[in-house]
Amino acid sequence: MKYYLMVEAFPSHPDRVDEFNEWYETTHIREVVACDGFLKATRLAPADAAGGSFITLYEIEGDPERALHNVHAAAAAKQFDMSDSLSFGPVPKMRIMQVYSEYVKPE
């Protein structure tokens, strides 16, 4: 079975999008992937000028609940270098997703 941790997050202010992305790319995403149970991450950004949330898909290896526990434990131990460019109103949404199916366009 293949699992992902899906995280939906917002910058704390529209003027801080660049700062938010810089922190996420150079610091946060690397800290999360360094936790046991994670393989890689893919970030998704709004494709239109309206803005909105950013989605990160963290690919999980092994038990997804254990991987999520590892992230929560690292956060509780203050092992993540957090930024106030990340909004906590709304709080980032985290959800474990299971790959239901994959389809590749035939050649």
N, CA and C atoms as an extended XYZ file, in Angstrom:
321
Properties=species:S:1:pos:R:3:atomname:S:1:resname:S:1:resid:I:1 pbc="F F F"
N         0.839       -1.173        0.000 N   MET     1
C         0.000        0.000        0.000 CA  MET     1
C         0.890        1.245        0.000 C   MET     1
N         0.486        2.254       -0.707 N   LYS     2
C         1.228        3.501       -0.788 CA  LYS     2
C         0.423        4.593       -0.078 C   LYS     2
N         1.103        5.372        0.778 N   TYR     3
C         0.449        6.413        1.560 CA  TYR     3
C         1.167        7.754        1.394 C   TYR     3
N         0.387        8.807        1.592 N   TYR     4
C         0.917       10.162        1.605 CA  TYR     4
C         0.353       10.895        2.817 C   TYR     4
N         1.141       11.788        3.361 N   LEU     5
C         0.624       12.752        4.315 CA  LEU     5
C         0.357       14.010        3.497 C   LEU     5
N        -0.892       14.439        3.460 N   MET     6
C        -1.269       15.643        2.731 CA  MET     6
C        -1.404       16.777        3.744 C   MET     6
N        -0.672       17.858        3.493 N   VAL     7
C        -0.723       19.022        4.372 CA  VAL     7
C        -1.179       20.222        3.552 C   VAL     7
N        -2.228       20.881        4.034 N   GLU     8
C        -2.719       22.104        3.407 CA  GLU     8
C        -2.356       23.262        4.326 C   GLU     8
N        -1.588       24.215        3.790 N   ALA     9
C        -1.117       25.337        4.602 CA  ALA     9
C        -1.235       26.644        3.829 C   ALA     9
N        -1.281       27.726        4.592 N   PHE    10
C        -1.399       29.070        4.032 CA  PHE    10
C        -0.264       29.946        4.555 C   PHE    10
N         0.173       30.900        3.755 N   PRO    11
C         1.064       31.931        4.293 CA  PRO    11
C         0.291       32.783        5.302 C   PRO    11
N         1.003       33.364        6.249 N   SER    12
C         0.336       34.166        7.283 CA  SER    12
C        -0.241       35.469        6.737 C   SER    12
N         0.249       35.919        5.597 N   HIS    13
C        -0.257       37.147        4.972 CA  HIS    13
C         0.083       37.091        3.485 C   HIS    13
N        -0.779       37.627        2.622 N   PRO    14
C        -0.493       37.605        1.183 CA  PRO    14
C         0.841       38.251        0.810 C   PRO    14
N         1.301       39.208        1.598 N   ASP    15
C         2.590       39.855        1.331 CA  ASP    15
C         3.781       38.986        1.713 C   ASP    15
N         3.523       37.857        2.361 N   ARG    16
C         4.622       37.012        2.843 CA  ARG    16
C         4.719       35.682        2.087 C   ARG    16
N         4.084       35.593        0.930 N   VAL    17
C         4.096       34.341        0.161 CA  VAL    17
C         5.521       33.918       -0.187 C   VAL    17
N         6.333       34.839       -0.662 N   ASP    18
C         7.711       34.491       -1.040 CA  ASP    18
C         8.507       33.999        0.170 C   ASP    18
N         8.366       34.683        1.291 N   GLU    19
C         9.050       34.278        2.526 CA  GLU    19
C         8.572       32.894        2.981 C   GLU    19
N         7.255       32.681        2.919 N   PHE    20
C         6.661       31.389        3.270 CA  PHE    20
C         7.243       30.270        2.396 C   PHE    20
N         7.274       30.487        1.083 N   ASN    21
C         7.791       29.466        0.172 CA  ASN    21
C         9.275       29.214        0.379 C   ASN    21
N        10.046       30.260        0.610 N   GLU    22
C        11.485       30.110        0.864 CA  GLU    22
C        11.716       29.256        2.115 C   GLU    22
N        11.006       29.578        3.203 N   TRP    23
C        11.144       28.805        4.441 CA  TRP    23
C        10.699       27.356        4.225 C   TRP    23
N         9.557       27.172        3.560 N   TYR    24
C         9.032       25.823        3.365 CA  TYR    24
C        10.012       24.977        2.559 C   TYR    24
N        10.550       25.555        1.477 N   GLU    25
C        11.439       24.812        0.575 CA  GLU    25
C        12.813       24.533        1.174 C   GLU    25
N        13.382       25.509        1.847 N   THR    26
C        14.763       25.363        2.310 CA  THR    26
C        14.877       24.806        3.724 C   THR    26
N        13.793       24.874        4.482 N   THR    27
C        13.861       24.440        5.881 CA  THR    27
C        12.830       23.362        6.200 C   THR    27
N        11.567       23.736        6.173 N   HIS    28
C        10.528       22.860        6.730 CA  HIS    28
C        10.386       21.525        6.001 C   HIS    28
N        10.312       21.564        4.702 N   ILE    29
C        10.101       20.328        3.946 CA  ILE    29
C        11.241       19.334        4.210 C   ILE    29
N        12.434       19.858        4.362 N   ARG    30
C        13.617       19.007        4.615 CA  ARG    30
C        13.563       18.401        6.019 C   ARG    30
N        13.074       19.203        6.982 N   GLU    31
C        12.959       18.699        8.349 CA  GLU    31
C        11.929       17.578        8.433 C   GLU    31
N        10.814       17.733        7.744 N   VAL    32
C         9.776       16.696        7.784 CA  VAL    32
C        10.266       15.431        7.086 C   VAL    32
N        10.849       15.571        5.911 N   VAL    33
C        11.317       14.385        5.169 CA  VAL    33
C        12.436       13.665        5.934 C   VAL    33
N        13.165       14.384        6.774 N   ALA    34
C        14.213       13.750        7.582 CA  ALA    34
C        13.639       12.856        8.680 C   ALA    34
N        12.372       13.023        9.015 N   CYS    35
C        11.730       12.169       10.030 CA  CYS    35
C        11.605       10.750        9.493 C   CYS    35
N        11.762        9.779       10.377 N   ASP    36
C        11.595        8.380        9.990 CA  ASP    36
C        10.218        8.156        9.389 C   ASP    36
N        10.196        7.432        8.277 N   GLY    37
C         8.944        7.077        7.637 CA  GLY    37
C         8.618        7.895        6.403 C   GLY    37
N         9.440        8.904        6.092 N   PHE    38
C         9.167        9.746        4.933 CA  PHE    38
C        10.218        9.547        3.852 C   PHE    38
N         9.772        9.538        2.593 N   LEU    39
C        10.667        9.334        1.453 CA  LEU    39
C        10.943       10.607        0.671 C   LEU    39
N         9.892       11.346        0.361 N   LYS    40
C        10.040       12.554       -0.453 CA  LYS    40
C         8.802       13.410       -0.290 C   LYS    40
N         8.856       14.588       -0.883 N   ALA    41
C         7.724       15.508       -0.802 CA  ALA    41
C         7.534       16.215       -2.136 C   ALA    41
N         6.280       16.514       -2.409 N   THR    42
C         5.901       17.278       -3.594 CA  THR    42
C         5.035       18.433       -3.122 C   THR    42
N         5.395       19.645       -3.535 N   ARG    43
C         4.588       20.820       -3.168 CA  ARG    43
C         3.755       21.259       -4.351 C   ARG    43
N         2.536       21.664       -4.046 N   LEU    44
C         1.604       22.172       -5.050 CA  LEU    44
C         1.218       23.587       -4.654 C   LEU    44
N         1.199       24.479       -5.654 N   ALA    45
C         0.859       25.873       -5.408 CA  ALA    45
C        -0.357       26.250       -6.235 C   ALA    45
N        -1.111       27.248       -5.776 N   PRO    46
C        -2.239       27.711       -6.584 CA  PRO    46
C        -1.743       28.153       -7.965 C   PRO    46
N        -2.472       27.760       -8.983 N   ALA    47
C        -2.054       28.064      -10.356 CA  ALA    47
C        -2.653       29.359      -10.883 C   ALA    47
N        -3.501       29.984      -10.098 N   ASP    48
C        -4.114       31.224      -10.576 CA  ASP    48
C        -3.777       32.375       -9.628 C   ASP    48
N        -4.099       33.558      -10.048 N   ALA    49
C        -3.770       34.756       -9.286 CA  ALA    49
C        -4.595       34.900       -8.012 C   ALA    49
N        -5.647       34.101       -7.880 N   ALA    50
C        -6.505       34.210       -6.694 CA  ALA    50
C        -5.801       33.759       -5.421 C   ALA    50
N        -4.711       33.002       -5.569 N   GLY    51
C        -3.981       32.530       -4.399 CA  GLY    51
C        -4.717       31.404       -3.701 C   GLY    51
N        -4.457       31.246       -2.430 N   GLY    52
C        -5.093       30.188       -1.665 CA  GLY    52
C        -4.064       29.333       -0.968 C   GLY    52
N        -4.461       28.119       -0.666 N   SER    53
C        -3.599       27.233        0.105 CA  SER    53
C        -2.532       26.587       -0.764 C   SER    53
N        -1.477       26.158       -0.106 N   PHE    54
C        -0.424       25.359       -0.708 CA  PHE    54
C        -0.582       23.948       -0.155 C   PHE    54
N        -0.394       22.949       -1.004 N   ILE    55
C        -0.524       21.552       -0.607 CA  ILE    55
C         0.848       20.898       -0.692 C   ILE    55
N         1.202       20.137        0.320 N   THR    56
C         2.416       19.335        0.269 CA  THR    56
C         2.013       17.885        0.440 C   THR    56
N         2.503       17.043       -0.464 N   LEU    57
C         2.276       15.600       -0.400 CA  LEU    57
C         3.585       14.948        0.011 C   LEU    57
N         3.610       14.399        1.213 N   TYR    58
C         4.792       13.703        1.725 CA  TYR    58
C         4.589       12.209        1.508 C   TYR    58
N         5.450       11.590        0.716 N   GLU    59
C         5.333       10.149        0.483 CA  GLU    59
C         5.858        9.403        1.702 C   GLU    59
N         5.077        8.454        2.153 N   ILE    60
C         5.379        7.714        3.375 CA  ILE    60
C         5.854        6.306        3.036 C   ILE    60
N         6.840        5.862        3.798 N   GLU    61
C         7.349        4.494        3.696 CA  GLU    61
C         6.965        3.766        4.977 C   GLU    61
N         6.284        2.641        4.849 N   GLY    62
C         5.901        1.869        6.027 CA  GLY    62
C         4.584        2.326        6.623 C   GLY    62
N         4.499        2.236        7.944 N   ASP    63
C         3.280        2.520        8.689 CA  ASP    63
C         2.985        4.020        8.693 C   ASP    63
N         1.885        4.456        8.077 N   PRO    64
C         1.597        5.888        8.013 CA  PRO    64
C         1.311        6.515        9.376 C   PRO    64
N         0.697        5.764       10.270 N   GLU    65
C         0.419        6.304       11.606 CA  GLU    65
C         1.722        6.543       12.371 C   GLU    65
N         2.693        5.670       12.168 N   ARG    66
C         3.995        5.833       12.821 CA  ARG    66
C         4.712        7.066       12.271 C   ARG    66
N         4.654        7.245       10.956 N   ALA    67
C         5.285        8.413       10.337 CA  ALA    67
C         4.659        9.699       10.877 C   ALA    67
N         3.332        9.725       10.973 N   LEU    68
C         2.643       10.900       11.505 CA  LEU    68
C         3.030       11.131       12.965 C   LEU    68
N         3.123       10.060       13.734 N   HIS    69
C         3.568       10.171       15.124 CA  HIS    69
C         4.966       10.797       15.188 C   HIS    69
N         5.852       10.389       14.283 N   ASN    70
C         7.215       10.923       14.277 CA  ASN    70
C         7.228       12.431       14.009 C   ASN    70
N         6.356       12.891       13.114 N   VAL    71
C         6.261       14.329       12.835 CA  VAL    71
C         5.735       15.067       14.062 C   VAL    71
N         4.706       14.537       14.677 N   HIS    72
C         4.139       15.185       15.862 CA  HIS    72
C         5.159       15.214       17.001 C   HIS    72
N         5.909       14.131       17.162 N   ALA    73
C         6.923       14.080       18.219 CA  ALA    73
C         8.032       15.102       17.962 C   ALA    73
N         8.468       15.228       16.721 N   ALA    74
C         9.505       16.210       16.383 CA  ALA    74
C         8.998       17.623       16.631 C   ALA    74
N         7.752       17.884       16.275 N   ALA    75
C         7.175       19.212       16.506 CA  ALA    75
C         7.068       19.499       18.009 C   ALA    75
N         6.610       18.517       18.782 N   ALA    76
C         6.467       18.696       20.230 CA  ALA    76
C         7.814       18.930       20.901 C   ALA    76
N         8.864       18.307       20.349 N   ALA    77
C        10.210       18.469       20.890 CA  ALA    77
C        10.895       19.730       20.351 C   ALA    77
N        10.147       20.520       19.588 N   LYS    78
C        10.648       21.764       19.003 CA  LYS    78
C        11.881       21.530       18.116 C   LYS    78
N        11.847       20.415       17.372 N   GLN    79
C        12.935       20.092       16.454 CA  GLN    79
C        12.768       20.751       15.088 C   GLN    79
N        11.632       21.388       14.862 N   PHE    80
C        11.395       22.082       13.607 CA  PHE    80
C        11.656       23.572       13.792 C   PHE    80
N        12.330       24.162       12.822 N   ASP    81
C        12.571       25.598       12.821 CA  ASP    81
C        11.366       26.261       12.164 C   ASP    81
N        10.379       26.625       12.973 N   MET    82
C         9.133       27.166       12.454 CA  MET    82
C         9.291       28.638       12.075 C   MET    82
N         8.386       29.108       11.225 N   SER    83
C         8.402       30.488       10.752 CA  SER    83
C         7.036       31.121       10.977 C   SER    83
N         7.039       32.388       11.334 N   ASP    84
C         5.756       33.073       11.476 CA  ASP    84
C         5.172       33.471       10.127 C   ASP    84
N         5.822       33.058        9.039 N   SER    85
C         5.227       33.237        7.710 CA  SER    85
C         4.188       32.152        7.426 C   SER    85
N         4.136       31.127        8.286 N   LEU    86
C         3.122       30.072        8.206 CA  LEU    86
C         1.914       30.493        9.038 C   LEU    86
N         0.742       30.437        8.434 N   SER    87
C        -0.484       30.813        9.133 CA  SER    87
C        -0.939       29.705       10.087 C   SER    87
N        -1.365       30.131       11.283 N   PHE    88
C        -2.019       29.211       12.202 CA  PHE    88
C        -3.471       29.614       12.409 C   PHE    88
N        -3.966       30.427       11.510 N   GLY    89
C        -5.370       30.812       11.491 CA  GLY    89
C        -5.785       30.966       10.031 C   GLY    89
N        -6.105       29.912        9.348 N   PRO    90
C        -6.410       28.562        9.843 CA  PRO    90
C        -5.149       27.729       10.092 C   PRO    90
N        -5.285       26.786       10.996 N   VAL    91
C        -4.221       25.835       11.304 CA  VAL    91
C        -4.015       24.928       10.087 C   VAL    91
N        -2.749       24.608        9.751 N   PRO    92
C        -2.527       23.679        8.634 CA  PRO    92
C        -3.289       22.366        8.855 C   PRO    92
N        -3.896       21.878        7.790 N   LYS    93
C        -4.641       20.613        7.858 CA  LYS    93
C        -3.720       19.487        7.431 C   LYS    93
N        -3.712       18.413        8.215 N   MET    94
C        -2.897       17.237        7.910 CA  MET    94
C        -3.816       16.027        7.797 C   MET    94
N        -3.582       15.235        6.767 N   ARG    95
C        -4.430       14.061        6.572 CA  ARG    95
C        -3.637       12.970        5.865 C   ARG    95
N        -3.695       11.757        6.388 N   ILE    96
C        -3.061       10.618        5.726 CA  ILE    96
C        -3.986       10.141        4.620 C   ILE    96
N        -3.413       10.002        3.437 N   MET    97
C        -4.166        9.564        2.266 CA  MET    97
C        -3.534        8.273        1.738 C   MET    97
N        -4.389        7.349        1.346 N   GLN    98
C        -3.969        6.073        0.778 CA  GLN    98
C        -4.166        6.148       -0.736 C   GLN    98
N        -3.193        5.651       -1.483 N   VAL    99
C        -3.364        5.623       -2.933 CA  VAL    99
C        -4.444        4.613       -3.254 C   VAL    99
N        -5.492        5.098       -3.871 N   TYR   100
C        -6.619        4.252       -4.249 CA  TYR   100
C        -6.350        3.603       -5.595 C   TYR   100
N        -5.860        4.387       -6.523 N   SER   101
C        -5.491        3.849       -7.829 CA  SER   101
C        -4.539        4.819       -8.498 C   SER   101
N        -3.803        4.325       -9.456 N   GLU   102
C        -2.925        5.142      -10.293 CA  GLU   102
C        -3.183        4.761      -11.731 C   GLU   102
N        -3.164        5.734      -12.580 N   TYR   103
C        -3.413        5.477      -13.988 CA  TYR   103
C        -2.362        6.223      -14.805 C   TYR   103
N        -1.790        5.535      -15.751 N   VAL   104
C        -0.806        6.128      -16.642 CA  VAL   104
C        -1.376        6.067      -18.056 C   VAL   104
N        -1.318        7.177      -18.728 N   LYS   105
C        -1.818        7.259      -20.104 CA  LYS   105
C        -1.065        6.254      -20.987 C   LYS   105
N        -1.789        5.433      -21.711 N   PRO   106
C        -1.118        4.460      -22.590 CA  PRO   106
C        -0.388        5.196      -23.707 C   PRO   106
N         0.667        4.596      -24.156 N   GLU   107
C         1.431        5.208      -25.262 CA  GLU   107
C         0.850        4.831      -26.585 C   GLU   107
